[in-house]
Amino acid sequence: MEGRPLEDAELVEQARAGDVDAYATLVRRYQVLAVRTAYVAGGSEADAQDAAQEGFVKAYQALGRFRLGAPFRPWLLRIVANEAINRRRTANRQVGLAQRAAEGRPAGDAAPSPEGAALLGETRRELLVALGALRDEERLAIAYRYFFDLSEAEMAEALGCARGTVKSRLSRALRRLRRELEASGLAPEERILDA
């Protein structure tokens, strides 16, 4: 049908056949979501754009290994999240070395993650601190569900786990987030934290 937007699967097939414009369409379609994912996974606004771009490059290089018929969005988000996490780990190692070299001088505060942008008022800082205390997969599970509105199947693909694992992982992440918030003296935001 002329004029209708192509589905992801059609664009992926065209990109696998060498159509760079088809892949460019996928990049435009998921650019904002990829940057948000990189921001959540990496915790750095400065690195989010670079991590997303590198994720797109790696995804393009891996198109031959993409399982046709699988959803493209969670596959891409997993690549982007992994890139952001790897960048954060590398940066943390470098900061640690620099701090030791500077005899323990503080490195400064980490950039807030995008979840905080959805919250207003005083609870934002506490929520960001609590989210930052979570493990990568916990933080991503919460972000994918509540901030990026991924389906359970998409979350499973993006997190690289079985579909049945998604609910338990999200439940554990929410319990841990509640504990972090309670430890800081902040009552959990029930509308956000209820699964």
Backbone torsions as a table, in degrees:
resi	resn	phi	psi	omega
1	MET	NA	123.9	-177.2
2	GLU	-72.5	140.3	175.9
3	GLY	90.4	-14.9	179.5
4	ARG	-82.6	145.2	177.6
5	PRO	-66.2	141.8	179.1
6	LEU	-72.4	144.4	175.7
7	GLU	-72.4	158.7	178.6
8	ASP	-55.5	-43.5	-177.4
9	ALA	-60.1	-40.5	178.4
10	GLU	-65.7	-42.2	179.3
11	LEU	-65.4	-39.5	178.5
12	VAL	-63.4	-45.2	178.3
13	GLU	-59.1	-43.7	179.5
14	GLN	-65.6	-41.2	179.4
15	ALA	-65.6	-38.8	177.4
16	ARG	-63.8	-28.0	178.6
17	ALA	-84.9	3.5	176.0
18	GLY	103.1	4.6	-179.8
19	ASP	-80.8	99.7	-177.9
20	VAL	-66.4	-33.4	179.1
21	ASP	-64.0	-35.5	178.0
22	ALA	-64.4	-41.5	178.6
23	TYR	-68.7	-36.8	177.3
24	ALA	-60.3	-35.0	176.6
25	THR	-64.8	-42.2	176.5
26	LEU	-63.1	-40.5	178.8
27	VAL	-60.8	-48.5	179.0
28	ARG	-61.3	-39.3	-177.6
29	ARG	-64.0	-36.5	-172.8
30	TYR	-115.3	10.5	-177.5
31	GLN	-59.1	-50.6	-177.4
32	VAL	-63.6	-45.3	-179.9
33	LEU	-64.8	-37.7	178.5
34	ALA	-64.9	-42.8	179.2
35	VAL	-65.2	-41.6	177.6
36	ARG	-61.0	-43.7	179.1
37	THR	-61.5	-45.0	179.2
38	ALA	-62.4	-37.2	179.5
39	TYR	-65.2	-46.4	179.4
40	VAL	-64.9	-46.4	-175.8
41	ALA	-71.1	-37.8	-174.9
42	GLY	-96.6	-24.3	178.1
43	GLY	74.4	11.6	-178.1
44	SER	-130.0	119.1	178.2
45	GLU	-62.1	-38.8	-177.3
46	ALA	-64.1	-35.2	-177.3
47	ASP	-91.3	-13.0	-173.6
48	ALA	-59.7	-46.7	179.8
49	GLN	-60.7	-47.3	-178.5
50	ASP	-63.8	-42.7	179.9
51	ALA	-64.1	-40.7	178.7
52	ALA	-64.1	-45.4	179.5
53	GLN	-62.1	-44.4	179.0
54	GLU	-65.3	-35.7	175.8
55	GLY	-61.8	-41.5	177.0
56	PHE	-63.4	-41.1	178.9
57	VAL	-63.5	-46.6	-179.8
58	LYS	-64.2	-38.8	178.1
59	ALA	-63.7	-41.7	179.0
60	TYR	-61.9	-43.2	179.6
61	GLN	-66.5	-25.8	-178.1
62	ALA	-97.8	5.9	-177.9
63	LEU	-55.6	-33.0	178.9
64	GLY	-63.4	-24.2	179.4
65	ARG	-96.1	-5.9	179.1
66	PHE	-66.5	131.7	-179.4
67	ARG	-77.6	110.8	-179.9
68	LEU	-58.9	138.9	-177.6
69	GLY	95.2	-19.1	177.4
70	ALA	-78.9	154.1	177.9
71	PRO	-70.0	135.6	-176.8
72	PHE	-74.3	-42.9	-173.3
73	ARG	-54.6	-53.8	-179.5
74	PRO	-66.1	-32.4	177.0
75	TRP	-61.8	-46.5	178.6
76	LEU	-63.6	-45.6	-177.9
77	LEU	-62.6	-33.5	176.8
78	ARG	-65.3	-42.6	178.7
79	ILE	-63.5	-45.7	-179.6
80	VAL	-63.4	-45.6	179.7
81	ALA	-61.3	-43.3	178.5
82	ASN	-61.8	-41.1	178.4
83	GLU	-63.2	-44.0	179.8
84	ALA	-65.5	-41.1	178.8
85	ILE	-64.0	-43.9	178.6
86	ASN	-62.0	-41.4	178.0
87	ARG	-63.7	-41.3	179.6
88	ARG	-63.8	-43.8	179.3
89	ARG	-61.8	-43.1	178.0
90	THR	-63.0	-45.4	179.7
91	ALA	-62.7	-41.1	179.2
92	ASN	-62.4	-40.0	177.4
93	ARG	-63.3	-42.4	-179.4
94	GLN	-67.0	-40.2	178.3
95	VAL	-64.1	-42.4	178.8
96	GLY	-59.7	-42.6	177.2
97	LEU	-64.5	-43.4	-179.5
98	ALA	-65.1	-39.8	179.5
99	GLN	-64.7	-42.6	178.0
100	ARG	-63.4	-39.2	179.1
101	ALA	-66.2	-31.6	179.7
102	ALA	-92.2	13.1	177.9
103	GLU	59.5	48.9	171.3
104	GLY	82.6	12.3	177.7
105	ARG	-62.1	132.9	-177.9
106	PRO	-63.0	144.0	-177.7
107	ALA	-86.2	-11.1	-179.0
108	GLY	101.2	173.8	-177.5
109	ASP	-79.5	147.2	174.8
110	ALA	-75.0	152.3	177.8
111	ALA	-68.5	142.9	179.4
112	PRO	-69.0	152.9	177.3
113	SER	-82.9	166.3	-175.1
114	PRO	-70.7	-15.3	178.8
115	GLU	-56.7	-38.3	-176.8
116	GLY	-61.1	-28.1	-179.8
117	ALA	-62.9	-26.7	-179.4
118	ALA	-81.5	-11.9	-177.9
119	LEU	-106.4	150.0	179.4
120	LEU	-114.4	159.6	169.6
121	GLY	76.8	-159.2	-171.6
122	GLU	-66.6	-28.7	-175.0
123	THR	-71.1	-15.2	-176.0
124	ARG	-57.9	-49.4	-176.6
125	ARG	-62.1	-44.6	-179.1
126	GLU	-64.8	-39.6	179.0
127	LEU	-65.6	-41.2	178.8
128	LEU	-63.4	-41.3	178.1
129	VAL	-63.5	-44.5	-179.7
130	ALA	-64.3	-43.9	177.9
131	LEU	-63.1	-38.9	178.7
132	GLY	-64.0	-24.1	179.6
133	ALA	-80.3	-12.5	-178.8
134	LEU	-78.7	157.8	174.4
135	ARG	-71.0	159.8	-177.0
136	ASP	-51.6	-50.0	-175.7
137	GLU	-67.4	-29.3	176.4
138	GLU	-70.3	-47.0	179.7
139	ARG	-61.2	-42.7	179.8
140	LEU	-66.9	-39.9	179.8
141	ALA	-59.9	-45.3	179.2
142	ILE	-64.3	-44.5	-178.9
143	ALA	-65.5	-45.4	-179.3
144	TYR	-60.3	-40.2	-177.1
145	ARG	-77.0	-51.2	-169.3
146	TYR	-95.0	-22.5	-177.0
147	PHE	-110.5	-27.8	-179.5
148	PHE	-109.5	-6.0	174.3
149	ASP	56.3	40.6	176.1
150	LEU	-75.7	148.1	175.7
151	SER	-73.9	168.5	178.7
152	GLU	-59.7	-42.0	179.6
153	ALA	-65.3	-41.4	178.7
154	GLU	-66.6	-37.9	177.5
155	MET	-63.3	-42.8	179.4
156	ALA	-59.5	-44.1	179.0
157	GLU	-64.9	-46.1	-177.6
158	ALA	-68.1	-33.9	-179.2
159	LEU	-87.8	-11.3	179.3
160	GLY	69.8	40.3	-179.8
161	CYS	-137.1	169.9	177.6
162	ALA	-67.6	152.5	-178.6
163	ARG	-58.3	-38.8	179.5
164	GLY	-66.9	-22.8	-179.6
165	THR	-76.4	-24.5	-175.6
166	VAL	-58.3	-48.7	-177.8
167	LYS	-62.2	-44.4	-178.7
168	SER	-68.8	-37.6	179.0
169	ARG	-65.8	-42.9	179.1
170	LEU	-65.8	-41.4	179.0
171	SER	-61.8	-45.1	177.9
172	ARG	-63.3	-40.4	179.9
173	ALA	-63.3	-41.7	179.5
174	LEU	-67.6	-40.0	176.3
175	ARG	-61.5	-43.4	-179.5
176	ARG	-66.3	-39.5	177.9
177	LEU	-63.5	-42.2	177.1
178	ARG	-59.2	-44.7	179.4
179	ARG	-61.6	-41.9	178.7
180	GLU	-62.1	-42.7	-179.9
181	LEU	-67.9	-41.3	178.6
182	GLU	-65.4	-38.0	178.8
183	ALA	-64.1	-30.3	178.9
184	SER	-84.8	-0.7	179.2
185	GLY	86.3	9.4	-179.4
186	LEU	-105.6	126.2	175.9
187	ALA	-69.6	136.6	-179.2
188	PRO	-60.1	144.9	174.4
189	GLU	-75.1	100.1	-173.2
190	GLU	-60.1	-35.6	-178.4
191	ARG	-67.4	-24.4	179.1
192	ILE	-91.2	-38.2	-169.9
193	LEU	-93.0	-7.7	177.8
194	ASP	-78.2	128.4	-179.6
195	ALA	-94.2	NA	NA
